[in-house]
Amino acid sequence: MVRPGRRSGVYRSGGLRAAWVGYSYAPDIRLTGMTPSPKNAPFCYRRCAKAGGGVALASALIVCAVGAIGGVIAEGPRAERTVLALKAPRVVILKAKRILYLFDGDALVRAYPIDLGRAPVGPKQRKGDDRTPIGGFHVVTKNPHSPYRRFLGIDYPDVRAVERGMGEGLISPGEAAGIRGALETGQCPDWGTALGGGIGIHGHRLGRDWTAGCIALSDGNVDELFAVLRIGDPVEILP
């Protein structure tokens, strides 16, 4: 889901936008910021041409790019970490691969392993289903003193969830109007309705799916991500 008009919500690279939402793309669009070498080939469409369309293509394109940054960051010594200086940070999460990708604009910077909700398959439907939502979101809250180390809250429920909730009778017209109003102004939507809420990125990764729908990173990795992401930065969650 791409939200036109919201800050950083629309991908600026035609190639990457095609990867996320399945639109047409040029035959050789490269991800900027990668340095070609014999062991570190550039991220480009030709390397992943057999991946197919839609989400499968997005997944394959990112996997090709991960090699260029040295693979997934499991957990490094915290003393060796420096604050990343990113101009346009954004996050893409592939649920099926249990990986969170941090980009700076079009350049892939980090790939972190994650845990998901206890019911990891499919989009979030309602409160208490322990599912991690799917769609295009933004960071709307930051809590440096979370019981789970750090917490970056996202703006779920989104408009799509509101429309479904109204159709299924899960929320009232007043609740729907309140959520829509918050989303339109970049605020945190109501997390207390039957659609659920309080979804975000936090620490305490265990190496298994255990959350109530949140995305869990190791404490060291969430510290690094927390220092980079700002209110309003985009978080795309794919199946």
N, C-alpha and C positions, 0 to 999 in steps of 0.2 A: 504494500500500500504506500503510495507516494502522495504527500499532501502539498499541493501547489500553494504558494503564498506564505508558508510558514518558514521561518529562518532555518536555513540549512536542510530543509525537508526534501528538496528536489536535488537529485544527483546531477552535478554539472557536467560530467563526462558522458557523452552519448553512448560510449561503449559500455560503461558500468551501468547506466540506466537500463540499457538493453539487457544486461545480465540479470538485473534484479526483477524486472517486470516483463521480460520476454518480448520486447520490441525488436525491430530490425536493427542491424549493426553492421559496421564496416568490416571488411575481411581481415584487417590487421591493426586493431586498436590496442595500444600498449598502455600498461599501467605506469604512470609516471613515478619517478623516485627509485626505480630498480636499476641497478648497474649490471649490464650483461657481462658474463664471464663464462668460461667453459663449464664451471660447476654451478653457475647461478644464472640460468637463462632468463630472459625477460618474460614478463607476464604478457601474453598476447593471445588473440583469438585462435591463431593457427595451432597452437599447442594443445588446445582443448576443443578442436572442431568436432570431435566425435561425441561430445557430451550430450548433445540434444538441446532442446529449448527450455525456457522457463527456469524453474528452480534448479533442475539438474544442471543446466548450463552455469548458473550462478555458482553452484557448489563446486563444479569442476574448475571454473576460472579462479576461484579463491584458492583452491588446493594447489593449482599451478603456481600461484603467487607465493604461497607459504614457503616454498623452497628458497625463495629469494631472500627471506629474512631469517633463515636458519632453522625453520621448523617451529613447533609449538613450544611456548614458554611454560614449562611445568612449574618451576619455582626456583628462583635464583637467590643467592645471598643478598639480603636486603642492604648490606653495607655497600655493595657494588652498584646499587641502583642510583640513577640520577633522574631528576624530574624531566620528563619528556617535554620538549618545547614544540607543541603542535599548533598550527594556525587554524585548522578546520577539522577538529576531531569528530569522528563519527564511528558508530559501532554497528557491525553486522554479526548476527548470531545465527549459526546453522544448528538447529536443534538435533537433527539426525546425527551429526558428527560430534556433538557436544563440544563445540569450539566457538569462542567469542573472538571476532576479528576487530582490531582497532585500526582505523584508517586515519590518515591526515590528508583530507581531500581525497584524491585518487590513489595515494600511496599507502600500501599496506605496511603497518609499523609493528604490530604485535599479533600473536595468535595464542589465546589462553584456553586451556581446558576448563570445562565447566560441569556443574551438576544442574539438573533441572527439577521440575516438580515430580512428585511421586507417581503422577500419571502423565508421562512425558509426551505421549502421542496425541496429536490433534490440538486444535485451538481451545483456549479457555472458553467455557460456556457460562459458568455461574459460580457464585461463591461456594467455596468448599470442595471444588472438584479437583484441586491439586494439579491443575494443568498450567503450563506456561503459555501465555498468549502468543498469537502469530499476527504480524502486521507491522505497520510503521508507527513508531512512537517517538517521544522526546523525553529527555531528562527534565523532571519538574520539581524534584526535591533532592537535597543532599544532606545526609546526616553523618557527621564524622564520629559520632559517639553511639552508633548502633550496637545492640547486643550481638550483632553478627559482624562486628569489626567496623565496616563502613556500609552505607546504604545509599544507592542512587535510585530514586523512585521514578517510574515512568508513567505516562498519561494513559494508562488503561483504567477504566473502559474507554474505548475510542468510539467514533461515530458509528462504525459498523456494528460494534457490540450494542450500542444504544438502539439502533434500528432493529436488530434481532431481538433484544430484550423487550421492546415495545410490542413486536409481533407475537412474542410468546407470553406476553402478560407478566413478565418478570419485574418490570419497573413501571411506575406511574408516569403520566405526562409531565408532571412537575419535576420528577427526578430526571427524566430525559432532558428537559429544558435546562436544568441546572448543569448537567454534565456537558451538554453542547456549549453552553455559555462559557464554562471553564476552558474547554478545548479551544474555543475561538479566541480567547484572550491569553492563551499560553499558560493557564493556571492548572493546578492539580485538580482533576475531577473528583467527584464524590466517590470515596472508596468503600462506603458503607451500604451500598445497595445490594440487591440480590445478584447483580452481575459480578460482584467481587471487586477486589482492588488491593492496594498495598503491594503491588508487584514491582520488583526492582532487581537491581544487581547488588549482591553483598558478598561477604567473605564466608569463611568456615567450610570450604569445599571438603567433601569427604570421599570423593571418588565414586559416588553412587547417587542416583536420583532420590532426593529425600526432602526437598523443600515443599512449601505449599503453593508453588507456582513461580517462585523467584528463580533467578540465575545466580548460582553460587560459584565464586572463584576462590582460590587460595588467598590467605590473608595478605601475603606479599603482593600478589597480582592485583587484588582489589585496591590496595593502597596506591599502587602505580596508576591504575585506571581512575581512581577517585581524584587524584591530583590533576588529571588531564581534562576530564569531562566537565562541562559547564552546564548551567541551566539552559535548556533549549537545544542542546546538542541532540542529533538524531540517533535513534536506536532502532535498527531494522531487525525483526525476528522472523526467520524463515523456517519452514518445516524441517 
